[in-house]
Amino acid sequence: MSYRSIRRRVGQWTARYDWLEGWLTGLGVVFLVIAAICLLATIVLILHLGDTETGFPAGEGLITGSKGFGLVFFPISGFLTFAVGWSLAGDRLRRLMRRGRGE
């Protein structure tokens, strides 16, 4: 069996099952879920921004600083994970939605 025939068989097997697209779509969905969690964390931080009494034995400056850091960190990481997730799974999800609507 030559290298060319092995390569052809592997290529046909990969094209038949399309494992790479499935894995990338799954990974993209994981990134989209992480983006949704970051959005939820940002909303919770905005809603509780003025609360200084959290029950955590720390100073007011530490709590305010950590909330400020969270207000910078979570939106940026949410935007980046959404961009990565959409680039990995966006086309496939759009095709599934179109197929579901009958377009």
DRENBA-761426 format. One record per residue (C-alpha): residue in three letters; residue number from 1; x, y, z. Coordinates in nm, 3 decimals, decimal comma. Layout:
REM DRENBA-761426
   aa    i       xx       yy       zz
  ALA  NUM        X        Y        Z
...
//
This chain:
REM DRENBA-761426
   aa    i       xx       yy       zz
  MET    1    0,000    0,000    0,000
  SER    2    0,153    0,329   -0,106
  TYR    3    0,159    0,657    0,080
  ARG    4   -0,076    0,812   -0,175
  SER    5   -0,344    0,545   -0,126
  ILE    6   -0,318    0,574    0,254
  ARG    7   -0,350    0,950    0,231
  ARG    8   -0,651    0,917   -0,002
  ARG    9   -0,824    0,672    0,234
  VAL   10   -0,763    0,893    0,537
  GLY   11   -0,891    1,194    0,343
  GLN   12   -1,206    1,009    0,239
  TRP   13   -1,267    0,886    0,594
  THR   14   -1,222    1,238    0,733
  ALA   15   -1,452    1,388    0,470
  ARG   16   -1,717    1,126    0,537
  TYR   17   -1,738    1,184    0,911
  ASP   18   -1,617    1,544    0,926
  TRP   19   -1,483    1,507    1,279
  LEU   20   -1,290    1,833    1,271
  GLU   21   -1,596    2,047    1,203
  GLY   22   -1,783    1,870    1,483
  TRP   23   -1,504    1,928    1,732
  LEU   24   -1,464    2,290    1,631
  THR   25   -1,837    2,351    1,659
  GLY   26   -1,841    2,196    2,005
  LEU   27   -1,544    2,404    2,112
  GLY   28   -1,710    2,715    1,972
  VAL   29   -2,026    2,642    2,172
  VAL   30   -1,813    2,607    2,486
  PHE   31   -1,663    2,951    2,417
  LEU   32   -2,012    3,096    2,360
  VAL   33   -2,125    2,955    2,696
  ILE   34   -1,822    3,113    2,864
  ALA   35   -1,914    3,444    2,699
  ALA   36   -2,268    3,414    2,840
  ILE   37   -2,126    3,349    3,187
  CYS   38   -1,905    3,659    3,154
  LEU   39   -2,211    3,861    3,053
  LEU   40   -2,400    3,733    3,358
  ALA   41   -2,105    3,819    3,585
  THR   42   -2,091    4,171    3,439
  ILE   43   -2,462    4,223    3,498
  VAL   44   -2,434    4,100    3,859
  LEU   45   -2,137    4,331    3,919
  ILE   46   -2,324    4,630    3,779
  LEU   47   -2,631    4,555    3,990
  HIS   48   -2,425    4,521    4,310
  LEU   49   -2,171    4,794    4,245
  GLY   50   -2,275    5,011    4,540
  ASP   51   -2,298    4,728    4,793
  THR   52   -2,005    4,759    5,032
  GLU   53   -2,143    4,518    5,291
  THR   54   -2,088    4,174    5,143
  GLY   55   -2,028    3,968    5,457
  PHE   56   -1,669    3,916    5,349
  PRO   57   -1,420    4,028    5,618
  ALA   58   -1,223    4,275    5,406
  GLY   59   -1,187    4,647    5,378
  GLU   60   -1,413    4,863    5,165
  GLY   61   -1,124    4,954    4,934
  LEU   62   -1,046    4,591    4,856
  ILE   63   -1,408    4,514    4,771
  THR   64   -1,443    4,826    4,556
  GLY   65   -1,114    4,752    4,378
  SER   66   -1,209    4,392    4,305
  LYS   67   -1,545    4,505    4,167
  GLY   68   -1,367    4,760    3,946
  PHE   69   -1,130    4,493    3,822
  GLY   70   -1,427    4,267    3,750
  LEU   71   -1,600    4,545    3,556
  VAL   72   -1,296    4,564    3,329
  PHE   73   -1,208    4,194    3,314
  PHE   74   -1,547    4,030    3,251
  PRO   75   -1,666    4,246    2,959
  ILE   76   -1,330    4,218    2,780
  SER   77   -1,304    3,843    2,832
  GLY   78   -1,671    3,802    2,737
  PHE   79   -1,619    3,992    2,413
  LEU   80   -1,306    3,791    2,327
  THR   81   -1,463    3,454    2,406
  PHE   82   -1,774    3,548    2,207
  ALA   83   -1,557    3,643    1,908
  VAL   84   -1,365    3,314    1,927
  GLY   85   -1,682    3,109    1,977
  TRP   86   -1,861    3,277    1,688
  SER   87   -1,564    3,233    1,458
  LEU   88   -1,552    2,861    1,542
  ALA   89   -1,924    2,777    1,553
  GLY   90   -2,108    3,071    1,394
  ASP   91   -2,139    2,937    1,040
  ARG   92   -2,252    2,595    1,157
  LEU   93   -2,507    2,742    1,401
  ARG   94   -2,645    2,974    1,132
  ARG   95   -2,686    2,679    0,895
  LEU   96   -2,866    2,480    1,165
  MET   97   -3,101    2,773    1,236
  ARG   98   -3,177    2,821    0,867
  ARG   99   -3,247    2,452    0,826
  GLY  100   -3,475    2,459    1,130
  ARG  101   -3,673    2,755    0,991
  GLY  102   -3,704    2,591    0,650
  GLU  103   -3,511    2,849    0,449
//
